[in-house]
């Protein structure tokens, strides 16, 4: 089917309108009219080829919310008119040990990204959600709880699951002591999810500038990392630290804040880290690890959790023709806290 979106036509180019073909429905496919698409910092990195390997033309967007238009003959879970969502992946091998364990994001053969991935059947590059329509394998389509405000759901498909997954996997519950490093798109969702799980939440920032925001989002405490006294008082204070800082930084100043058997989970930075002092790790049986997103089962669980607890991101709605300005503002951290594109603005 023919559709329209916004694409980067080459490295360094701005996003402009782009017409292209979506595949015809396969037996297990769901065709979706996209209503809203979140804007992730990953979109900016891939569009600008910051990590290398980007191919063009490229339609970004992996935080998709929409309505089912039609389904393939073998589809049983969805029907025309259903409200659905699609996150960061649209396929995997579905036969390895990780896929069998509902961890498709860790597929041994590699998950297929919603955009800039390689379709497992046709070999064509996948194109994302900055568009009017998308066609996705049924097993990678998610149901959206009716209780959630639809215009704010999209960032849950990336920022929501990226922070929910480590909180869930490390067993955060009533009384858990959780710290969140950084208060951006990921950080504010980590705070909201952890608070909803019953944790005592502390935000750690480099200055006092986001203290009021952190408290308004539900955090009980705020620590300034450049204040030696506050950091000293926070030694061994946390069971879990969710590190959402997106740039290279020194992990060694944060590991002493973990209690014995505590874990620091990196969800923000991609790439090399500064040399880590192992003394706090050895002396406290502390650990540093990383987490990507979650599998489809866990992502659906996250959506249900957010529906039950009214957990939604703080969003700024934009029209599609404002996307290049939005990218510029993202680079300046000038957004509180996620942009969402109203796809009705495309060809409006």
N, C-alpha and C positions, 0 to 999 in steps of 0.2 A: 504494500500500500504506500501511496505517496504521503509524505508528511513534511512539516516545516519545523525548523528549530533555529538555534543560534550556535554557530560553530567558529572555532579558530581555524583559519584556512592555512596558516603556516606559523612557525615559531616566531613569537614576538608580535603577531598580528592581534588586533582587537577582534572581539567576537562580533560577527555580523550574521544577518539572516541567511539561512541555508536550507535548500530543499533537497530531500533525499528519500530513499525507499526503505521502509520497514519490511521484513520478511513476511511472506504469506503465512497464515496460521498453520502450524503443525498440529498434530492430533492432541498434544498436551499443552498447547499454548493458550495464553490469555492476552487479548488485545485490550489495551487500557488507554482511555483519554486522560491525559495528564492535566490535573487542575492546579497543582502547586509543586514546585521543586525547590528544595533548599540549596543554598550556596555554601559549599564547604571549602576550607582553605586548600584541601587537596585539589579541588578543581583548578584553582589558580596555579598551583605548582605544576600540574600536568599540562595545562594550556601553555605555560611558559617553558615547558621542558626543563624544569629545575632539577629533576632527577634523571634526565636522559631517557631516551627510548620512546618519546612521544611521536605518534604518527598523525598526519593531517589529511583531510579536514577532520576535526575532532569536536564532537558535541558533548560537553561535560554534563554532570548532574547525576548523583547517585542517592538522592533523598527525594523520592517520588511518591506523590499521593494522587489518586485519580479514581475514575469510575470504569468499571468493566463495560466495554462496548460489545464484545463477542468472545466466544470461546471455541476451542477445537473440540472435535467429536469425542475425545477421551477425557475431557476435563469434568471432574465431579465436584470439586470444592467451591467453584465460583460460577456465577451466572450474570447475565447482563444486568447492569444497574448497581451491582455490589460496589461498596467503597473499599478500595484496596491500596496497598503500598508496595513499593519495591525499594530495597536498600542497595548496598554496595556490590552485591554479586547477583548474577542471573543464571549461573549454572556451575556444576562441578561434576566429577566423574560418577558420584552417587553409588560407588561400589567399593571404595577403599575403606580401611578401618576408621578413618576420621569421619568420612561421610556417614558410615554406619552408626557412628557415635554422635550424630547430629552436630558435627563440627566441620561443616562444609567449607568454612573459611580457611581451614587447615588441610584441605584436600591434597592428597599425595601427588595428584597430577596437576594441581593448581586450580584454584577457583577461577571462574570467568567474571571479570569485572563488568559492572553495568555499562561502563564506557572504557574505551581503550583496551578492551579485552579481545580475545579471539574466539568467535563462535565455534563451538566444538564440532558442529556438523558442516557448516558452510566455509569455515575458515575466515570469514569476513570480520572486520573490526566492529565491535559493539559500539553503539552510539547512545548517549545518555539522555537525561531527563529535561534538558533545556529544549523541549520540543513538545509538539501537540499530542503525540501518540508514542506508545512503546508496546512491543510484543515480547512477552516473557514466559518462560516455562512455568507451568502451574506450581511446581514445588518451590519456586522462589518468589511467589506472590504471597503477600501477607494481608490479613484482615485487620481493618481499623475499627477499634471500639467506637460505638456510636456516641459515647459520653465525651469523647475528645473533640475539642474545637478544631475543625478540619484544617483551617488555614495555618495552624501552628504545629501540625503533626510532622511535617516533612523532616525537620532536623533530628527527630527521634531516630530516623533510619540510619544515621551515622553517629552524630554526637551522643544521642541517647543510648544506643547499644554499645558504643565504644567505652562509655563510662559505666553503664549498668553491668556489663559482662564481668569486669574484674571485681566489682563490689559483690556481685552474686557468687562468683567462683571462690572468692576468699571469705565467704560466709558472713558478710556484714549483717548485723541484726541489732535489736534493741541493746543499747549499751556499748556497742562497738565504738572505738575511738578512731575516727577517720580524719586525715588531713588532705587537703586538696592544694596542689601547687599550681598557681596560675588561675585567673578568673576570666577566661574568654569563652568562646563557644563551647569547648569541651568542659572547661572548669565549672561553668555555671550549671551544666547538666549533672556533673559529678556531685555538686553540692545538693541539688534538688533530689537526685536519686538517693543519695546517702541519708539525707534528712527523712525522706519518705520511708526508708528502711528502719528508721529508729536510731540511727547512729548519732553520737555527739560529734559535730563537724567543726573543723578548724580550717580556715583558709589561710594560706601562707603567701604573702606578696612582698615585693621588694620595697614598697612604700605604703603609706597610709591611704593612698588615693582610692583604693577599692574597698576599704573597710566598710563603709556604709552600705555599698551594694551587697557585699558578702552577708552582712547581717540581715538585710532585707530579703535575701534569697533563702534565708533559713539557717545559715551558719551560726553557731553559738559563740565562736571565738575567732579572733584574727591575730596573726603573728606577722611581724615585719622581719623578713629574713636578714636585713642589714642591721638590725638591732641586736647586738650581741647578748644583752641581758634577756631579751625575749626568747632568743634561740636557746640560751642556756637553761631557761626555765622550762623549755619544751623538751628537754632531753628525755628519751625513753617514754614519751607521752602518747605514742600512737601505735595502734595495731596494724594500720594500713595507710599508706600514702599513695594517692593517685596523682601522678606527675603529668600534668597537661602542658607543661612548658614546651613550645614548639621549636625552640632554637637550642643550640649547643649550650650546656650549662654544667656546673660542677655539682655532681650528685653527692659528693662527700660531705657537704655541709648539711645534707638532709638525712643521711643514713643514721646518725646518732639520735635522731628524733624518734626512731622506731624502738618499740619495746622488744624484749626478747622474743624471738620467732616472728618479728614483724616483717612486713613486705612492702617494698616500694615498687609500684607498677608504673612503667613508662608507657603512656598512651599518646604522647604528643610529638616528641622529637623523633625524626627519622634520620639516622646517620651516626657518625662517630660521636663519642662522649669524651669528656676530659678523663684523664687518669683517675681511677678511683682508689681511695685509701681503704684497704681491706681490714684495717684494725677494728672498726665498729662492726663489720660483718662477722669476723671471727669471734670477737668477744661477746657478741649478743645473739649469735646464730640468726643474724638478720640476713635478708636476701633482697636482691634487685632482680626484677624480671620485666617482661613486656607483655602487652596484650594488644590485639588488633581490633576485631569487631567480635561478633558472636555468630553462632550458627543460626539457621532459620528457626529452629524450635525455640532457642533462647531469645531471638529477636521478637518472635510472636509473644513469648512470655513477658518480655519487656513492655510491649505495647499494652498488654492486658494489665500489667502492674501500673503503668502510667494512667490507664483509663480508670482503674480503681482508686488511685490516689491523686488524680487530677494533676499529674506531673507533666508540664509542658514547657518548652523553651520560651525564652523572651525573644521576640522576633520583630524585624522591621520588614514590612511588605514593600516590594519594588515591582515595577514593570520590567519586562524583558529588555527593553531598550535602555535601561539604566544599568545593565550588568557590568559594563566596562568601568563606569564610575564606582560601582559597588566593589569591584576588584581593587581599584585604587584606594578606596576607603578601608578595605580589609588590610591592606599593607600598612596602613597607618593605625590599625586597631581602632578604627572609628566606626564601630558597630556594637550595639548592645541588644542581643549578643549574637544573633544569626540573621542573615538575610534570607528571605523566602520570595521566590518569584511567583507572582500571580500569572499563570500561563494563559489566562483569558486575555491578557494584554498582547499576546502574539497574534498578529494580523487582525487586531481589534479595529 
